[in-house]
Amino acid sequence: MSNRKAELETLRADLKARLTKYEAHQQRQDGALEKDFEEQAVQTQNDEVVDSLETEARSELAQIEHALQRIAEGVGDECEGCGEEIDPRRLQVLPYTTVCVDCAED
């Protein structure tokens, strides 16, 4: 489980770094919008993509934090739905999952 915890901590650090970049983009730390309307349109479209990426990153970060909390409580390998052990292969693919395949399908 310590490998999984380390992997989750690495993922968390990566997501936090990405969120910092997204926030910098949204705050226009690289400069204001271009004066050209076509360039502004492209920048606005980019803003929408960054907003979507930020939402996804925040969601994944919340899942990682939840998985780390469960590991700290000693129940990180147990399914939240049925209480059975989560297949280790599933945890390798989705280290932040907290449910087994059967419960995820329900």
KAWO-V478353 format. One record per run of one state. SS is the DSSP state (h for helix, s for strand, l for the rest). FROM is the first residue (numbers start at 1). TO is the last residue. If there is no record, write none. Layout:
SS:FROM:TO
SS:FROM:TO
//
This chain:
l:1:1
h:2:26
l:27:36
h:37:72
l:73:77
s:78:78
l:79:84
s:85:85
l:86:87
h:88:93
l:94:100
h:101:105
l:106:106
//
